[in-house]
Amino acid sequence: MTGLFAFRNFCGSWLGRQDSNLGMSVPKTDALPLGDAPTAAVFSEGGVALQGGNSEISHKLALNGFAGLGVGMENVDVIVLGAGAAGMMAAAEAGRRGRRVVVIDHAAKAGEKIRISGGGRCNFTNLNISAEKFISKNPRFALSALKRFTERDFVARIDAAGIAWHEKTLGQLFCDGQATQVVDLLLGEMRRAGVQLWLSCHVSDVTKSAAGYVVMTERGPVTGAAVIVATGGKSIPKMGASGFGYRLAEQFGIGLVETRPGLVPLTFAEQELDWMRPLAGVAVDGRVSCGKVGFDEAILFTHRGLSGPSILQISSYWREGQSLSINLRPSLDAKAWLREQKKNHGRQALRTVLTHILPERLARQLEVLSGVTGPLAEQSAATLDAVAGLMAQWPLTPVGSEGYRTAEVTLGGIDTDALDARTMQAKAVPGLYFVGEVVDVTGWLGGYNFQWAWSSGWAAGQVA
Ligand SMILES: Cc1cc2nc3c(=O)[nH]c(=O)nc-3n(C[C@H](O)[C@H](O)[C@H](O)COP(=O)(O)OP(=O)(O)OC[C@H]3O[C@@H](n4cnc5c(N)ncnc54)[C@H](O)[C@@H]3O)c2cc1C
């Protein structure tokens, strides 16, 4: 049995018991033949999959320290949708306040993006948090949450958990060991706060009545006074990204800012790829600008176009039709340098002198693209100035991006105008909260997105 069919079948087998609070039909749990009950996978802190019928899972859950599995109507205070960074933080905080919390995720494991983040070492925060590092219709919206639960607050939790870390560059903090340590930290906090965690559990519907919210899940309905939507964005659908949060916002009449992939490699037309492909694998520390915004980090040539931190950063600002300007040696006055090379090394070819400051393959390609042949001594000042122009302001026009398949984040999302910046609650829908990437707050590369997930999740967890 799969998907909706399984869900309908499951619902069809319920023998109506009337819930006085919500006036809706709920399953009579003892009528569920165990073999037909949806199988769930629940993961222990160590990440070992446990599969089986409900009683088996409940038993194993108990062994792993998480509260029991609900079969039939489950009543809690707070229902968190999404067991990613923001959802787990929100759940642990709400649970710590004594709220009965369930976290529901359709993926088989919690915190999968944390696990793969930062090349497996999780760039969990950044020491240089400020409004300009966040892209949003209202970049100042994020500040309230970011100031209340700061990067130092998260580092304190990392320290308390005994997780070793280091600053890599530009204030970026990474685990010395595996990113799964951060997942374990959050799972541990949830477990200690008595939070239930339902994995491999699909959510079909969320409705609101006077008494609260009803979330229809593969394991039956769950009711709660508050729903925290932490379902993330659309990036990496293979890892569970679904766009569910946006649909939910629409259902409740909450505004959306148009979404698009961010922190994503950029692609180029065949014409450019002809000369870019031979450079695949070449990296250079350069500056990439788009309009007034620029980033000084590595640029990487790939078989499909350009990637590397500078390109990922600029991709969040670039729009179709715009050109990028690339400076291959931002610290160098290329014009003066080339004239000096001509004076001192006139018998050398352009590519030869360029290899002193650029990777060899790139030096050769620049020579070809600039159409220079013969030794430097034979080049006119105008020719050398044109080469310098290419080195300092190389105009390149991407045709697109690699899309959500590889994007690290989703730009846009829940319109911040609709949310209370202090609590993340929807202004017009009491009890409904949005946290993390689903909100129209997108950080730069470098730990800013996780800090937003921690801070916004924390903010909702204090009040939901
Ligand atoms: C490859 C990669 C590397 C990254 N590295 C970093 C880094 O080092 N530092 C950094 O700051 N940021 C990094 N990011 C970005 C960061 O991972 C995200 O910004 C962050 O995970 C967002 O947290 P979230 O909890 O809002 O969403 P997510 O982590 O995406 O969690 C959302 C959860 O909701 C679940 N879900 C979705 N739809 C449904 C549904 N319909 N029903 C039930 N559950 C649902 C998903 O399965 C998922 O578990 C990286 C992203 C990627 C893709």
The ligand as an SDF file (V2000), in Angstrom:
LIG
                    3D

 53 58  0  0  0  0  0  0  0  0999 V2000
   24.1200   20.4370    0.9140 C   0  0  0  0  0  0  0  0  0  0  0  0
   23.7380   21.5020    1.9080 C   0  0  0  0  0  0  0  0  0  0  0  0
   24.6870   21.9860    2.7830 C   0  0  0  0  0  0  0  0  0  0  0  0
   24.3560   23.0040    3.6760 C   0  0  0  0  0  0  0  0  0  0  0  0
   25.3110   23.4360    4.5430 N   0  0  0  0  0  0  0  0  0  0  0  0
   24.9910   24.4230    5.4320 C   0  0  0  0  0  0  0  0  0  0  0  0
   25.9450   24.8500    6.4030 C   0  0  0  0  0  0  0  0  0  0  0  0
   27.0420   24.2780    6.5280 O   0  0  0  0  0  0  0  0  0  0  0  0
   25.5890   25.8830    7.2120 N   0  0  0  0  0  0  0  0  0  0  0  0
   24.3560   26.4980    7.1500 C   0  0  0  0  0  0  0  0  0  0  0  0
   24.0900   27.4240    7.9110 O   0  0  0  0  0  0  0  0  0  0  0  0
   23.4260   26.0620    6.2720 N   0  0  0  0  0  0  0  0  0  0  0  0
   23.7180   25.0440    5.4360 C   0  0  0  0  0  0  0  0  0  0  0  0
   22.7540   24.5920    4.5570 N   0  0  0  0  0  0  0  0  0  0  0  0
   21.4000   25.1730    4.6350 C   0  0  0  0  0  0  0  0  0  0  0  0
   20.6630   24.5430    5.8240 C   0  0  0  0  0  0  0  0  0  0  0  0
   20.7670   23.1410    5.7140 O   0  0  0  0  0  0  0  0  0  0  0  0
   19.1990   24.9540    5.8460 C   0  0  0  0  0  0  0  0  0  0  0  0
   19.0920   26.3540    5.7900 O   0  0  0  0  0  0  0  0  0  0  0  0
   18.5370   24.4340    7.1210 C   0  0  0  0  0  0  0  0  0  0  0  0
   18.6260   23.0240    7.1440 O   0  0  0  0  0  0  0  0  0  0  0  0
   17.0920   24.8610    7.2010 C   0  0  0  0  0  0  0  0  0  0  0  0
   16.5380   24.2640    8.3300 O   0  0  0  0  0  0  0  0  0  0  0  0
   14.9700   23.9800    8.4070 P   0  0  0  0  0  0  0  0  0  0  0  0
   14.7660   23.2230    9.6670 O   0  0  0  0  0  0  0  0  0  0  0  0
   14.2150   25.2260    8.1900 O   0  0  0  0  0  0  0  0  0  0  0  0
   14.6550   23.0570    7.1580 O   0  0  0  0  0  0  0  0  0  0  0  0
   15.2030   21.5930    6.8130 P   0  0  0  0  0  0  0  0  0  0  0  0
   16.4980   21.3430    7.4670 O   0  0  0  0  0  0  0  0  0  0  0  0
   15.1240   21.4870    5.3350 O   0  0  0  0  0  0  0  0  0  0  0  0
   14.1410   20.6310    7.4980 O   0  0  0  0  0  0  0  0  0  0  0  0
   12.8360   20.5200    7.0110 C   0  0  0  0  0  0  0  0  0  0  0  0
   12.2920   19.1810    7.4320 C   0  0  0  0  0  0  0  0  0  0  0  0
   10.9080   19.1360    7.0810 O   0  0  0  0  0  0  0  0  0  0  0  0
   10.6170   17.8850    6.5230 C   0  0  0  0  0  0  0  0  0  0  0  0
    9.4590   18.0200    5.6520 N   0  0  0  0  0  0  0  0  0  0  0  0
    9.3780   18.6770    4.4750 C   0  0  0  0  0  0  0  0  0  0  0  0
    8.1420   18.5510    3.9670 N   0  0  0  0  0  0  0  0  0  0  0  0
    7.4260   17.8040    4.8530 C   0  0  0  0  0  0  0  0  0  0  0  0
    6.0920   17.3370    4.8690 C   0  0  0  0  0  0  0  0  0  0  0  0
    5.2550   17.5940    3.8710 N   0  0  0  0  0  0  0  0  0  0  0  0
    5.7060   16.5850    5.9130 N   0  0  0  0  0  0  0  0  0  0  0  0
    6.5620   16.2880    6.9160 C   0  0  0  0  0  0  0  0  0  0  0  0
    7.8500   16.7040    6.9480 N   0  0  0  0  0  0  0  0  0  0  0  0
    8.2610   17.4670    5.9300 C   0  0  0  0  0  0  0  0  0  0  0  0
   11.8820   17.4790    5.7850 C   0  0  0  0  0  0  0  0  0  0  0  0
   11.9520   16.0840    5.6090 O   0  0  0  0  0  0  0  0  0  0  0  0
   12.9640   18.0170    6.7210 C   0  0  0  0  0  0  0  0  0  0  0  0
   13.3590   17.0640    7.6700 O   0  0  0  0  0  0  0  0  0  0  0  0
   23.0490   23.5570    3.6720 C   0  0  0  0  0  0  0  0  0  0  0  0
   22.0900   23.0530    2.8080 C   0  0  0  0  0  0  0  0  0  0  0  0
   22.4210   22.0280    1.9410 C   0  0  0  0  0  0  0  0  0  0  0  0
   21.3600   21.4950    1.0150 C   0  0  0  0  0  0  0  0  0  0  0  0
  1  2  1  0
  2  3  1  0
  2 52  2  0
  3  4  2  0
  4  5  1  0
  4 50  1  0
  5  6  2  0
  6  7  1  0
  6 13  1  0
  7  8  2  0
  7  9  1  0
  9 10  1  0
 10 11  2  0
 10 12  1  0
 12 13  2  0
 13 14  1  0
 14 15  1  0
 14 50  1  0
 15 16  1  0
 16 17  1  0
 16 18  1  0
 18 19  1  0
 18 20  1  0
 20 21  1  0
 20 22  1  0
 22 23  1  0
 23 24  1  0
 24 25  2  0
 24 26  1  0
 24 27  1  0
 27 28  1  0
 28 29  2  0
 28 30  1  0
 28 31  1  0
 31 32  1  0
 32 33  1  0
 33 34  1  0
 33 48  1  0
 34 35  1  0
 35 36  1  0
 35 46  1  0
 36 37  1  0
 36 45  1  0
 37 38  2  0
 38 39  1  0
 39 40  1  0
 39 45  2  0
 40 41  1  0
 40 42  2  0
 42 43  1  0
 43 44  2  0
 44 45  1  0
 46 47  1  0
 46 48  1  0
 48 49  1  0
 50 51  2  0
 51 52  1  0
 52 53  1  0
M  END
$$$$
